[in-house]
Amino acid sequence: MMINAGVHAKGTFTLQDAINNIRKDPNYPKAGAIATFIGVVRGETLENERVEKLTIEAYEEKANEVLNQICNDLMHKQGIINVQIHHLLGEFMVGDDLVYVVVAGSHRQDVFPVLQEAVERYKSEVPVFKKEHIKTETGSSLQYWVSEKEHRHDH
């Protein structure tokens, strides 16, 4: 069975692997377009603090289930042949790849809206947790899970 989605330890899965998965789909000859999205580690936070690195963890069993459900949902859309979402786990430096989303469809106009929907859905639905290791303006090092950080500014 072809893997459509999942979480993978950093270094064990590449964008090319996701594209190769799509090329193995028996319906691949119907494709006229493959669109890709690569999520990467940004070098600063929303508060303009400098990111040194990220740690990504997941509730793996649930994350795999939800990622596959998103892909299955989106593959029923008009003109879509295959959808892949693969999230990497581990420690990442600025500029490193974090996630690959790949959509194959009959026509270019079919793939872009589904690519965007896949990205928005994995970000909101998948139990993946991000810890930012940052340097503040004063030069001190902090680290926190991003969900904690969102509450930090509420007080």
RONUFI-495780 format. One record per residue (C-alpha): z, y, x; residue number from 0; residue in three letters. Coordinates in steps of 0.5 Angstrom, whole numbers. Example, Ala and Ser with C-alpha at 12.3 -4.5 7.8 and 13.67 -1.06 7.14 Angstrom:
// RONUFI-495780
ZANU     c3     c2     c1    n  res
ZANU     16     -9     25    0  ALA
ZANU     14     -2     27    1  SER
// end
This chain:
// RONUFI-495780
ZANU     c3     c2     c1    n  res
ZANU      0      0      0    0  MET
ZANU     -2      7      2    1  MET
ZANU      4     12      4    2  ILE
ZANU      3     18      0    3  ASN
ZANU      9     22      2    4  ALA
ZANU     16     21      5    5  GLY
ZANU     21     24     10    6  VAL
ZANU     20     22     17    7  HIS
ZANU     24     23     24    8  ALA
ZANU     20     28     28    9  LYS
ZANU     15     25     33   10  GLY
ZANU     14     19     28   11  THR
ZANU      8     22     24   12  PHE
ZANU      3     28     25   13  THR
ZANU     -2     32     21   14  LEU
ZANU     -7     27     23   15  GLN
ZANU     -3     21     20   16  ASP
ZANU     -3     24     13   17  ALA
ZANU    -11     26     14   18  ILE
ZANU    -12     19     16   19  ASN
ZANU     -8     16     10   20  ASN
ZANU    -13     20      5   21  ILE
ZANU    -19     17      9   22  ARG
ZANU    -17     10      7   23  LYS
ZANU    -16     12      0   24  ASP
ZANU    -22      8     -4   25  PRO
ZANU    -24     14     -8   26  ASN
ZANU    -25     18     -1   27  TYR
ZANU    -32     18     -2   28  PRO
ZANU    -32     22     -8   29  LYS
ZANU    -28     28     -4   30  ALA
ZANU    -32     34     -2   31  GLY
ZANU    -26     38      1   32  ALA
ZANU    -19     37      4   33  ILE
ZANU    -14     42      4   34  ALA
ZANU     -8     42      9   35  THR
ZANU     -1     46      9   36  PHE
ZANU      3     46     15   37  ILE
ZANU     10     49     14   38  GLY
ZANU     13     51     21   39  VAL
ZANU     19     54     24   40  VAL
ZANU     19     61     23   41  ARG
ZANU     23     65     29   42  GLY
ZANU     27     70     24   43  GLU
ZANU     31     69     18   44  THR
ZANU     30     73     12   45  LEU
ZANU     36     78     15   46  GLU
ZANU     32     79     21   47  ASN
ZANU     36     75     25   48  GLU
ZANU     33     71     31   49  ARG
ZANU     33     63     30   50  VAL
ZANU     34     59     36   51  GLU
ZANU     33     52     32   52  LYS
ZANU     33     48     26   53  LEU
ZANU     36     42     24   54  THR
ZANU     33     38     18   55  ILE
ZANU     37     33     14   56  GLU
ZANU     35     29      8   57  ALA
ZANU     38     25      2   58  TYR
ZANU     32     20      5   59  GLU
ZANU     32     15     -1   60  GLU
ZANU     32     21     -6   61  LYS
ZANU     27     25     -2   62  ALA
ZANU     22     19     -2   63  ASN
ZANU     22     18     -9   64  GLU
ZANU     22     25    -11   65  VAL
ZANU     16     27     -6   66  LEU
ZANU     12     21     -8   67  ASN
ZANU     13     23    -16   68  GLN
ZANU     10     30    -14   69  ILE
ZANU      4     27    -11   70  CYS
ZANU      3     22    -17   71  ASN
ZANU      4     28    -22   72  ASP
ZANU     -1     32    -18   73  LEU
ZANU     -6     26    -17   74  MET
ZANU     -7     26    -24   75  HIS
ZANU    -10     33    -24   76  LYS
ZANU    -18     34    -25   77  GLN
ZANU    -22     33    -19   78  GLY
ZANU    -16     31    -15   79  ILE
ZANU    -17     25    -11   80  ILE
ZANU    -11     24     -6   81  ASN
ZANU     -4     28     -5   82  VAL
ZANU      0     27      1   83  GLN
ZANU      7     31      3   84  ILE
ZANU     11     29      9   85  HIS
ZANU     17     32     11   86  HIS
ZANU     20     32     18   87  LEU
ZANU     27     31     20   88  LEU
ZANU     31     32     26   89  GLY
ZANU     32     38     31   90  GLU
ZANU     26     43     31   91  PHE
ZANU     25     49     36   92  MET
ZANU     21     56     33   93  VAL
ZANU     14     54     32   94  GLY
ZANU     15     47     31   95  ASP
ZANU     12     43     25   96  ASP
ZANU     16     42     19   97  LEU
ZANU     12     39     13   98  VAL
ZANU      5     37     12   99  TYR
ZANU      2     38      5  100  VAL
ZANU     -6     35      5  101  VAL
ZANU    -10     35     -2  102  VAL
ZANU    -17     32     -3  103  ALA
ZANU    -21     33     -8  104  GLY
ZANU    -28     33    -11  105  SER
ZANU    -29     41    -10  106  HIS
ZANU    -26     46     -6  107  ARG
ZANU    -24     50    -12  108  GLN
ZANU    -20     44    -14  109  ASP
ZANU    -16     43     -8  110  VAL
ZANU    -13     50     -7  111  PHE
ZANU     -8     51    -13  112  PRO
ZANU     -6     44    -13  113  VAL
ZANU     -4     45     -5  114  LEU
ZANU      0     51     -7  115  GLN
ZANU      3     47    -13  116  GLU
ZANU      5     41     -8  117  ALA
ZANU      8     46     -3  118  VAL
ZANU     12     50     -9  119  GLU
ZANU     15     43    -12  120  ARG
ZANU     17     40     -5  121  TYR
ZANU     21     46     -4  122  LYS
ZANU     25     47    -10  123  SER
ZANU     25     39    -12  124  GLU
ZANU     26     35     -6  125  VAL
ZANU     33     34     -3  126  PRO
ZANU     32     37      4  127  VAL
ZANU     37     41      8  128  PHE
ZANU     36     46     13  129  LYS
ZANU     41     48     18  130  LYS
ZANU     39     55     22  131  GLU
ZANU     42     56     29  132  HIS
ZANU     41     64     30  133  ILE
ZANU     43     69     35  134  LYS
ZANU     46     75     32  135  THR
ZANU     44     82     34  136  GLU
ZANU     51     82     38  137  THR
ZANU     48     76     41  138  GLY
ZANU     53     71     38  139  SER
ZANU     51     64     36  140  SER
ZANU     52     62     29  141  LEU
ZANU     50     56     25  142  GLN
ZANU     50     55     18  143  TYR
ZANU     46     51     12  144  TRP
ZANU     42     55      9  145  VAL
ZANU     45     54      2  146  SER
ZANU     51     57      5  147  GLU
ZANU     48     63      8  148  LYS
ZANU     45     65      1  149  GLU
ZANU     52     65     -2  150  HIS
ZANU     54     69      5  151  ARG
ZANU     51     75      2  152  HIS
ZANU     54     75     -5  153  ASP
ZANU     61     78     -3  154  HIS
// end
